[in-house]
């Protein structure tokens, strides 16, 4: 009896799994109901957080960090740009080097430059808000 139950379960499982593998509508890329909810073939669109981060990087981080003299000297290369073709005056411009490996020290230096340009005020600091919260279990009155 035990062997009959095991055999019947094995056969039914084999039939079930082989039927799913040959059915074209079960494959995720062919399932139109699934594609209505989440199209795995389409290009992923950035969400709200990614758009916000990209905007912050483009409008705040990059201009602020690229204007810092220490960052320019250490991580950027100087390019001479002619203001006009007839004059001998050259304008110096710093551009990011693309053929260079990223280091953690570079990030630390750039973060320090950003924090120097945008100091935190203690009123809106999350650290101050957390420190002002009462500690659970601390019964000091």
Secondary structure, DSSP 8 states (H G I E B T S, - for coil): -HHHHHHHHHHHHHHHHHHHHH-GGGSTTT-HHHHHH--SSS-----HHHHHHHHHIIIIIHHHHHT-HHHHHHHEEEEEEES-SSS--EEEEEEE-SSS---HHHHHHHHHHHHHHS---TTS-HHHHHHHS--TT----
